[in-house]
Amino acid sequence: MEATKETTTTPQLGMSVSMGIGSDSYHEIIVRIERNAKTIYTMNAKLVLGGVALEDWNALPESIKAKRAVDAMNDQVELFKQEFPTMPEGWAEKQQVHIYTLKGNGRYSMKGGNYGWITLNDNYEYLDPSF
């Protein structure tokens, strides 16, 4: 039997991801990419979609999804800054955006730890009812 080469997905602005912690999974969307895709920022998909159906979102051109994703992040951060003007610099971003870094095993895990991972190009969401 011949070995097959594993396909690698390249992260893109506006791409859906599933963020997993334990047995739970949350649908998020990529809103920023840095360091040649070694650092990825995501936000809750509902905030980014803003009422647009996922099927309609997926049908949009990549350039429009990318712009809308970045705009959604900026809008949400600005709303937090207006609501909590006395909070320290960077606080609003931490409330809205999750940051993941590419690890040596090829997976993205939450920055600063080895827990909380994302699966690219996926929109699976599940909350374990036992908690």
C-alpha positions as CSV (number, residue, x, y, z in Angstrom):
1,M,0.0,0.0,0.0
2,E,1.3,3.4,-1.0
3,A,1.6,6.1,1.6
4,T,-0.4,9.3,0.9
5,K,0.8,12.8,1.6
6,E,-1.2,14.6,4.2
7,T,-2.9,17.8,2.9
8,T,-2.3,21.0,4.8
9,T,-4.9,23.7,5.0
10,T,-3.7,27.3,4.7
11,P,-5.4,29.7,7.2
12,Q,-7.3,32.6,5.5
13,L,-9.1,35.6,6.9
14,G,-12.8,34.8,7.1
15,M,-12.2,31.0,7.4
16,S,-14.3,29.0,9.8
17,V,-12.5,27.1,12.5
18,S,-13.7,24.9,15.3
19,M,-12.1,25.7,18.7
20,G,-12.0,22.8,21.1
21,I,-11.5,22.7,24.8
22,G,-12.0,19.4,26.5
23,S,-15.2,17.8,24.9
24,D,-16.6,21.2,23.9
25,S,-16.3,22.8,20.5
26,Y,-17.1,26.3,19.4
27,H,-17.4,27.8,15.9
28,E,-15.1,30.7,15.3
29,I,-13.8,32.7,12.4
30,I,-10.3,33.9,11.6
31,V,-10.1,37.7,11.9
32,R,-6.3,38.2,11.8
33,I,-3.2,36.3,10.7
34,E,0.4,37.2,11.7
35,R,3.9,35.8,11.4
36,N,3.4,33.9,8.2
37,A,0.3,32.1,9.7
38,K,2.1,31.1,12.8
39,T,-0.2,33.2,14.9
40,I,-4.0,33.2,14.2
41,Y,-6.7,35.4,15.9
42,T,-10.3,34.2,15.9
43,M,-13.6,35.5,17.2
44,N,-17.0,33.8,17.9
45,A,-18.6,33.1,14.5
46,K,-21.9,34.7,15.6
47,L,-20.2,38.0,16.2
48,V,-18.5,37.9,12.8
49,L,-21.5,36.6,10.8
50,G,-23.7,39.3,12.3
51,G,-26.9,37.5,11.3
52,V,-25.7,36.2,7.9
53,A,-26.4,32.5,7.4
54,L,-23.3,30.4,7.3
55,E,-24.3,29.0,3.9
56,D,-24.4,32.6,2.5
57,W,-21.1,33.5,4.3
58,N,-19.4,30.5,2.7
59,A,-20.7,31.5,-0.8
60,L,-19.0,35.0,-0.5
61,P,-15.7,35.6,-2.3
62,E,-12.7,35.2,-0.1
63,S,-11.8,38.9,-0.3
64,I,-15.3,40.0,1.0
65,K,-15.1,37.4,3.8
66,A,-11.7,38.7,4.8
67,K,-12.8,42.3,4.9
68,R,-16.0,41.5,6.9
69,A,-14.0,39.4,9.4
70,V,-11.5,42.2,10.0
71,D,-14.3,44.8,10.2
72,A,-16.2,42.7,12.7
73,M,-13.2,42.4,15.0
74,N,-12.5,46.1,14.8
75,D,-16.2,47.0,15.5
76,Q,-16.5,44.6,18.5
77,V,-13.2,45.9,20.0
78,E,-14.4,49.5,19.5
79,L,-17.7,48.8,21.2
80,F,-15.9,47.3,24.2
81,K,-13.6,50.3,24.4
82,Q,-16.6,52.7,24.4
83,E,-18.5,50.6,27.0
84,F,-15.4,50.3,29.3
85,P,-13.3,53.4,28.7
86,T,-11.2,53.1,31.9
87,M,-9.9,49.6,31.2
88,P,-6.2,49.2,30.3
89,E,-4.9,49.2,26.8
90,G,-5.5,45.8,25.1
91,W,-8.2,44.7,27.5
92,A,-11.0,45.0,24.9
93,E,-9.1,42.9,22.4
94,K,-8.6,40.1,25.0
95,Q,-12.4,40.0,25.7
96,Q,-13.2,39.5,22.0
97,V,-10.3,37.7,20.3
98,H,-8.7,34.4,20.9
99,I,-5.0,34.0,19.9
100,Y,-3.5,30.7,18.7
101,T,0.0,29.8,17.8
102,L,1.3,27.0,15.6
103,K,3.0,24.3,17.7
104,G,5.7,21.9,16.6
105,N,3.1,19.1,16.2
106,G,1.4,21.1,13.4
107,R,-1.6,22.1,15.5
108,Y,-2.7,25.5,16.6
109,S,-3.1,25.9,20.4
110,M,-4.1,28.9,22.5
111,K,-1.2,31.3,22.9
112,G,0.7,30.6,26.1
113,G,-0.4,27.0,26.6
114,N,-1.0,23.6,25.1
115,Y,-4.8,23.5,25.7
116,G,-7.5,24.9,23.5
117,W,-6.9,24.0,19.9
118,I,-8.4,24.9,16.5
119,T,-9.3,22.8,13.5
120,L,-9.1,24.8,10.3
121,N,-11.9,25.0,7.8
122,D,-14.4,23.5,10.1
123,N,-17.5,24.8,11.8
124,Y,-18.4,22.1,14.3
125,E,-20.0,23.3,17.6
126,Y,-20.8,21.1,20.6
127,L,-21.4,21.7,24.3
128,D,-21.1,18.7,26.5
129,P,-24.5,18.6,28.4
130,S,-22.9,16.8,31.4
131,F,-21.4,20.1,32.8
